[in-house]
Amino acid sequence: MKAWIGYIDSLGKLQALLEADLAPHGLTMGDYEVLVRLSESTKRQMRMCDLARDLRLSPSGLTRRLDGLVRGGLVRRESSEHDRRVMLATLTPRGLDVLTKAAPDHVAAVRRHFLDHLDRDDIRVVGTVFDKVRTALEKQCASACPTSAP
């Protein structure tokens, strides 16, 4: 029970602090995750359905998440050249610039709010624990969680 309560209590506080550290860049954690996913994808673009799945969002949830990024010129929605039925989310040069400027602050915040409180052994244990949990959840969600990432 102590481990679970510690996780629940820490997660909300950690999320709030990480959000606050991204705010000066005009980003939320959700925005940041979209920009990171696109930046790591081929041609810095993804099919909307794949992006929604990876972000664990419904199609309408992804549309709402992207609306502000599109308005800000960070992401562009465009039709696929190969299949007109497919819509793509594409990271714009401005989006890449914002991500490039926000990333060092985000990494520093993750260190400051999370990693700096742990020693090397703690970090290894946390990595092992979440690897086990993720593997088990992926197996459980294979059929039960249609919007979860593989």
C-alpha positions in Angstrom: 0.0 0.0 0.0 2.9 2.4 0.8 4.3 1.9 -2.7 1.0 2.6 -4.4 0.1 5.6 -2.3 3.6 7.0 -2.8 3.2 6.6 -6.6 -0.2 8.2 -6.7 0.8 11.1 -4.5 4.0 11.7 -6.4 2.6 11.4 -9.9 0.2 14.3 -9.6 2.9 16.6 -8.0 5.5 15.6 -10.6 3.1 16.2 -13.5 2.2 19.6 -12.1 5.8 20.7 -11.7 6.8 19.4 -15.2 3.8 21.3 -16.7 4.8 24.5 -14.9 8.4 24.2 -16.3 7.0 23.9 -19.8 4.6 26.8 -19.5 7.2 29.5 -20.3 7.6 27.8 -23.7 3.8 27.9 -24.2 3.5 24.1 -24.0 1.7 21.6 -21.9 3.0 18.1 -21.3 0.5 16.8 -23.9 1.8 19.4 -26.4 5.4 18.4 -25.6 4.7 14.7 -26.1 3.1 15.4 -29.6 6.2 17.4 -30.7 8.6 14.7 -29.4 6.7 11.9 -31.1 6.6 13.8 -34.4 10.3 14.8 -34.1 11.3 11.2 -33.8 9.2 10.0 -36.7 10.2 9.6 -40.3 9.9 12.9 -42.2 8.7 14.3 -38.8 5.2 13.2 -39.5 2.8 10.5 -38.4 -0.6 9.3 -39.5 -3.2 10.8 -37.2 -4.5 7.4 -36.2 -1.0 6.2 -35.2 -0.3 9.4 -33.3 -3.7 9.0 -31.4 -2.9 5.4 -30.6 0.6 6.3 -29.3 -0.7 9.1 -27.2 -3.6 7.0 -25.9 -6.1 9.4 -27.3 -9.4 9.0 -29.2 -9.4 10.5 -32.7 -11.5 13.5 -31.3 -9.1 13.8 -28.4 -6.2 14.1 -30.8 -8.0 16.6 -32.9 -8.5 18.8 -29.7 -4.9 18.3 -28.7 -3.6 19.3 -32.1 -5.9 22.4 -32.5 -3.7 24.7 -30.5 -0.5 23.3 -32.0 -1.9 24.0 -35.5 -3.1 27.5 -34.5 0.4 28.2 -33.1 2.1 27.0 -36.3 3.9 24.1 -34.6 2.1 21.3 -36.3 0.4 21.0 -39.7 -2.4 18.7 -40.7 -2.1 17.4 -44.3 -3.4 14.7 -46.6 -1.1 11.8 -47.4 0.3 11.8 -50.9 -0.1 8.0 -50.9 -3.6 7.7 -49.6 -6.0 10.6 -49.6 -8.1 9.0 -46.9 -5.2 9.3 -44.5 -4.5 12.6 -42.6 -1.0 13.3 -41.3 0.3 15.4 -38.5 3.5 17.1 -39.5 6.0 19.0 -37.3 6.7 22.4 -38.8 10.1 24.1 -38.6 8.6 26.4 -36.0 7.5 23.4 -34.0 10.9 21.9 -34.2 12.4 25.2 -33.0 10.0 25.4 -30.0 10.8 21.8 -29.1 14.5 22.3 -29.5 14.3 25.3 -27.1 12.0 23.5 -24.6 13.8 20.2 -24.5 16.8 21.3 -22.3 14.5 22.9 -19.8 12.3 19.8 -19.7 15.3 17.4 -19.3 16.6 19.7 -16.5 13.1 19.6 -14.8 13.0 15.8 -15.0 16.4 15.7 -13.4 15.5 18.3 -10.7 12.1 16.9 -9.8 12.7 13.2 -10.2 16.2 11.8 -10.9 18.1 14.0 -8.5 16.2 12.4 -5.6 17.4 8.9 -6.5 20.8 7.3 -6.6 22.0 5.0 -9.4 20.6 1.9 -7.8 17.2 3.5 -7.3 17.1 4.6 -11.0 17.9 1.0 -12.1 15.2 -0.4 -9.8 12.6 2.2 -11.1 13.6 1.3 -14.7 13.2 -2.4 -14.0 9.9 -2.0 -12.2 8.3 0.1 -14.9 9.7 -2.2 -17.6 7.9 -5.1 -15.9 4.7 -3.2 -15.4 4.7 -1.9 -19.0 5.3 -5.4 -20.4 2.5 -6.8 -18.4 0.1 -4.0 -19.3 0.9 -4.3 -23.0 -0.1 -7.9 -22.9 -3.3 -7.1 -21.0 -4.2 -4.2 -23.3 -3.5 -6.0 -26.6 -7.3 -6.6 -26.9 -8.8 -4.6 -24.1 -7.3 -1.2 -24.7 -8.0 -0.2 -28.3 -6.3 3.2 -27.9 -3.2 2.0 -26.2 0.2 2.0 -27.9 1.7 -1.4 -28.7 
